[in-house]
């Protein structure tokens, strides 16, 4: 029954995003057994005004003006849609009834664009999969009338002011009206269960193939040599990362290099970390390059802040670190409890110092092999297979 379904996937990240995306990985895995249409978030008015000359904005404008086809085939069974509409930027509205009126109008524009693509592709028996898009996709369940609607929670978005303003009211309603909810952490599963009993933990995957055959990896040319490296790979976002921990590590270990690979937000760019000699910022790299950087690290860290934004977060970089067998120190959270046998979990910045010293002194081939074996169980196939089981059950009882 499930194999006959066509799947529409919509989320916050477009297909042409420059960073890794759970939603894209899930789409690729689903496309092995089902036809999948991946919807980019529609162009909104503020993005048009602020980033009109950006190549991605120009691409969307060309589609809207009919100069380019918005339906793009990625590979067998997988298409990407650039919606041929502009939606209004309405988050500034404070009155609920006014926000809902314009949000529904935005949803109607988007659904019309999606319906044209569904007609062209001859999609039938549709499943709607919503990756944390609680605003622009809020009305798609009613407007597209799928056989099954799914909400996927992979971050606690209400910890961010933009999402909190209207999401505090809308996300619980959206969770409740979906047939089923999936979450990538125990914390988010429990959160979803408050509003929908059909909420299930499905874990998360890692692009394991990118991290195998590390003996063939080349050392990146911009990576300093000759010193022990404590490294981090990922967005350098001050809402999610503890700058004090990074500074503390650098000061305590002046003989080591602290290498940070990823784009910086404004707080990081203006921080005192740039004044510390043994901290090296290497900027954003292509996703395919990250394994080579991690492979060159002696110790990997995830100095995460614990706050409403991060409390339910599943840091996919941990799987990437472990897939290369790296000794890893991470801030202790409920999600990280699942990694406690393979990751050193720090309660504070002093724990980071203690665990770095211990990990450097006690690393061995056996531990590296155990870390790799554990990470290799976290595949996108395993995560999506958990989803498939629950989808089958719901469809059979519908």
C-alpha positions in Angstrom: 0.0 0.0 0.0 2.7 2.4 1.0 4.8 1.9 -2.2 1.9 3.2 -4.2 2.0 6.6 -2.6 3.5 9.7 -4.1 5.2 12.0 -1.6 5.2 15.8 -1.4 7.9 17.2 0.9 8.0 20.8 2.0 10.3 22.4 4.6 12.3 25.4 5.6 15.3 24.6 3.5 15.2 24.7 -0.3 16.9 22.1 -2.4 19.6 24.7 -3.4 20.6 25.3 0.2 24.4 25.3 0.7 24.3 23.4 4.0 23.3 19.8 5.0 19.6 19.2 5.3 17.7 16.5 7.1 14.8 17.1 4.7 16.9 16.6 1.6 18.4 13.4 3.0 14.9 12.1 3.8 13.7 13.0 0.3 16.5 11.1 -1.3 15.8 8.0 0.9 12.0 8.1 0.2 12.8 8.4 -3.6 14.3 4.9 -3.5 10.8 3.4 -3.2 8.4 6.3 -4.0 8.0 9.2 -6.4 8.9 12.4 -4.5 8.2 16.1 -5.2 10.4 18.4 -3.0 8.9 21.9 -2.7 11.2 24.9 -2.1 9.7 27.5 0.2 8.1 30.2 -2.0 9.8 33.5 -2.5 8.5 36.0 0.1 8.2 39.8 -0.3 11.0 40.8 2.2 13.5 38.4 0.6 12.7 39.8 -2.8 13.3 43.4 -1.5 16.5 42.6 0.5 18.1 40.0 -1.8 16.9 40.8 -5.3 20.3 40.4 -6.9 21.0 37.1 -5.2 21.3 34.3 -7.8 18.8 32.2 -5.9 16.3 35.0 -5.8 16.8 35.7 -9.5 16.2 32.0 -10.2 12.8 32.2 -8.4 11.9 35.4 -10.2 12.6 33.8 -13.6 10.3 31.0 -12.7 7.6 33.4 -11.5 7.9 35.4 -14.8 7.7 32.2 -16.9 11.3 32.5 -18.1 12.3 29.2 -16.6 10.5 26.0 -15.7 10.1 25.7 -12.0 9.8 21.9 -12.1 13.3 20.4 -12.1 14.1 16.7 -12.2 16.9 15.9 -9.7 17.1 12.1 -10.4 14.9 9.1 -11.0 11.7 9.4 -8.8 12.7 12.9 -7.4 11.7 16.4 -8.6 12.2 19.8 -7.1 9.6 22.6 -7.5 10.4 26.3 -7.4 6.9 27.7 -6.8 5.8 30.3 -9.3 4.3 32.7 -6.8 5.4 35.4 -4.3 3.9 35.2 -0.8 3.6 38.1 1.5 5.9 38.6 4.5 3.4 38.7 7.4 5.2 37.8 10.6 5.1 41.4 11.8 1.3 41.2 12.1 0.2 41.0 15.7 -3.6 40.3 15.4 -4.2 36.6 15.1 -7.2 36.8 12.8 -5.4 39.2 10.5 -2.3 36.9 10.4 -4.4 33.8 9.7 -6.3 35.6 6.9 -3.1 36.5 5.0 -1.4 33.2 5.9 -4.2 31.3 4.3 -4.0 33.4 1.2 -0.3 32.6 1.0 -1.1 28.9 1.4 -3.6 29.1 -1.4 -1.0 30.6 -3.7 1.4 28.0 -2.8 -1.1 25.1 -3.1 -2.1 26.3 -6.6 1.5 26.1 -7.7 1.9 22.6 -6.2 -1.3 21.4 -7.8 0.0 22.3 -11.2 3.1 20.3 -10.6 1.1 17.4 -9.3 -1.0 17.4 -12.4 2.1 17.5 -14.7 3.7 14.7 -12.8 0.4 12.7 -12.6 0.9 12.3 -8.8 -1.9 10.4 -7.1 -2.5 8.9 -3.6 -0.4 11.7 -2.1 1.4 11.8 1.3 2.3 15.3 2.5 5.5 15.5 4.6 6.1 18.8 6.4 9.6 19.4 7.8 9.0 22.0 10.5 7.4 24.5 8.2 4.7 25.7 10.6 3.7 28.9 8.7 3.8 28.6 4.9 2.6 25.0 5.0 0.0 25.4 7.8 -3.0 25.1 5.4 -1.6 22.7 2.9 -3.3 19.7 4.5 -6.7 21.2 3.8 -5.8 22.7 0.5 -4.1 19.6 -1.0 -6.2 16.9 0.6 -3.5 14.3 0.9 -4.2 10.7 1.9 -1.9 11.2 4.8 -0.3 14.2 6.4 3.0 14.1 8.4 4.7 16.6 10.6 8.4 16.2 11.1 10.0 17.9 14.1 13.8 18.1 14.1 14.3 21.4 16.0 12.5 23.2 18.7 11.8 26.2 16.6 9.8 28.1 19.2 13.1 29.0 21.0 13.7 31.5 18.1 11.8 34.8 18.4 10.7 34.7 14.7 9.0 31.4 15.1 7.9 31.9 18.7 5.7 35.0 17.8 3.0 33.0 15.9 4.4 29.5 16.3 3.5 29.2 20.0 -0.1 29.2 18.9 0.2 27.6 15.4 2.6 24.7 15.8 0.5 22.8 18.4 -2.5 23.2 16.1 -0.5 21.9 13.2 0.9 19.0 15.1 -2.6 18.0 16.3 -4.2 18.1 12.8 -1.6 15.9 11.1 -2.2 12.2 11.0 1.2 11.4 12.3 4.3 13.1 13.7 7.9 12.1 13.6 10.8 13.5 15.6 14.6 13.0 15.6 15.0 13.3 19.3 13.3 11.9 22.4 12.7 15.5 23.7 10.9 16.5 20.5 8.9 13.3 20.5 7.6 14.0 23.9 6.8 17.5 22.9 4.8 16.3 19.9 2.9 13.7 22.0 1.4 16.5 24.0 -0.7 17.4 20.9 -0.8 14.2 18.9 -0.7 10.7 20.3 0.6 9.4 17.0 4.1 10.8 17.5 7.2 8.6 17.1 10.9 8.9 17.6 12.7 8.0 14.4 16.3 9.0 15.2 18.4 10.5 12.5 20.7 9.6 9.7 24.2 10.5 8.7 25.7 10.5 5.2 28.0 7.6 6.2 29.3 7.0 2.7 31.0 10.4 2.8 33.0 9.3 5.8 34.2 5.9 4.7 37.6 5.1 3.2 39.3 7.8 5.3 42.7 6.4 4.3 42.2 8.0 0.9 41.4 11.5 2.3 43.7 14.3 1.6 44.6 16.8 4.2 43.0 20.2 3.4 45.7 22.7 2.2 44.4 25.5 4.5 44.7 23.3 7.6 47.8 24.1 9.7 50.2 21.3 10.4 52.5 20.3 13.3 50.1 20.8 16.2 47.4 18.9 17.9 44.0 20.1 16.6 40.8 20.4 18.5 38.1 21.0 15.9 34.5 21.9 15.3 32.6 21.7 12.0 29.2 23.4 11.5 27.6 26.8 11.6 29.1 29.2 14.1 25.9 30.4 15.6 25.9 32.3 18.9 22.4 31.1 19.7 23.6 27.5 19.6 27.3 27.6 20.6 29.0 28.6 23.8 31.8 31.1 23.0 33.1 31.0 26.6 33.8 27.3 26.3 35.8 27.8 23.0 37.8 30.6 24.6 38.4 28.6 27.7 39.7 25.6 25.7 42.0 27.9 23.7 43.5 29.6 26.8 43.9 26.3 28.7 45.7 24.6 25.8 47.8 27.3 24.1 50.0 24.6 22.5 47.0 23.2 20.6 45.1 24.7 17.6 41.4 25.3 17.9 40.1 25.0 14.3 36.5 26.2 13.6 35.1 25.3 10.2 31.8 27.0 9.2 30.1 30.3 8.5 30.0 32.8 11.4 27.1 34.9 12.6 27.7 38.6 13.6 28.4 37.7 17.2 31.2 35.3 16.2 32.6 37.7 13.6 33.0 40.5 16.2 34.0 38.2 19.2 37.3 38.2 21.0 37.9 34.7 19.7 39.5 36.3 16.7 42.1 37.9 18.9 43.3 34.5 20.3 46.4 33.3 18.5 45.6 29.6 18.6 42.0 29.8 17.3 41.8 29.4 13.5 38.6 30.3 11.5 38.5 28.5 8.2 35.0 29.7 7.0 32.3 27.7 5.2 33.3 24.7 3.2 31.5 22.5 0.7 29.6 19.6 2.4 31.7 17.0 0.6 34.9 18.5 2.0 33.9 18.3 5.7 35.0 14.7 6.2 38.5 15.6 5.2 38.7 18.4 7.8 37.2 16.2 10.5 39.6 13.4 9.6 42.5 15.8 10.3 41.3 16.6 13.8 42.7 15.0 16.9 39.7 15.9 19.1 36.2 17.0 18.0 34.0 19.2 20.1 30.4 20.4 20.1 30.3 23.2 22.7 26.6 23.6 22.6 24.6 26.1 24.7 21.7 24.5 26.5 18.6 26.7 25.9 15.1 26.5 24.3 16.6 26.5 20.8 19.0 23.6 21.4 17.3 21.5 24.1 15.8 19.1 21.7 18.4 19.4 19.0 20.0 16.3 17.4 23.5 17.5 16.4 24.2 15.5 13.2 27.8 16.5 13.4 28.3 14.1 16.3 27.5 11.2 14.0 30.0 12.6 11.5 32.7 12.9 14.1 32.1 9.3 15.3 31.9 7.9 11.8 35.6 8.8 11.5 36.3 7.3 14.9 37.2 10.7 16.5 37.3 11.2 20.3 34.4 13.6 20.8 33.5 15.9 23.7 30.0 17.4 23.7 27.7 19.3 26.0 25.4 17.0 27.9 21.8 17.2 26.9 18.8 14.7 27.0 19.4 13.9 23.3 23.1 13.3 23.9 22.3 10.6 26.5 21.9 8.2 23.6 25.6 8.8 22.8 27.0 8.5 26.4 28.9 5.3 25.7 30.8 6.8 22.8 31.0 10.6 23.5 32.4 12.4 26.6 29.5 14.4 27.9 30.5 17.7 29.6 28.5 19.6 32.1 30.6 22.7 32.0 33.7 24.2 30.5 36.0 22.5 33.1 34.7 19.2 32.0 35.8 20.0 28.5 39.4 20.5 29.7 39.3 17.3 31.7 37.8 15.2 28.9 40.2 16.6 26.2 43.2 15.6 28.4 41.7 12.2 29.0 40.7 11.6 25.4 44.2 12.5 24.0 45.9 10.2 26.6 43.6 7.2 26.2 42.5 7.0 22.5 43.1 3.7 20.8 42.1 1.7 17.7 39.5 -0.3 19.6 37.7 2.9 20.8 37.9 4.3 17.3 36.3 1.2 15.8 33.5 1.1 18.4 32.7 4.8 17.6 32.5 4.0 13.9 30.3 1.0 14.3 27.9 3.0 16.5 27.7 5.9 14.0 27.2 3.4 11.1 23.9 2.4 12.7 22.6 6.0 12.3 21.7 5.8 8.6 19.0 7.6 6.7 17.7 4.3 5.6 17.2 3.2 9.2 15.5 6.5 10.1 13.2 6.4 7.1 12.5 2.7 7.6 11.1 3.7 11.1 8.9 6.2 9.3 7.7 3.6 6.8 6.6 1.2 9.5 4.3 3.8 11.0 3.1 5.1 7.7 2.0 1.5 6.7 0.1 1.1 10.0 -1.8 4.4 9.6 -2.6 3.8 5.9 -3.9 0.3 6.7 -6.2 1.6 9.5 -7.4 4.6 7.5 
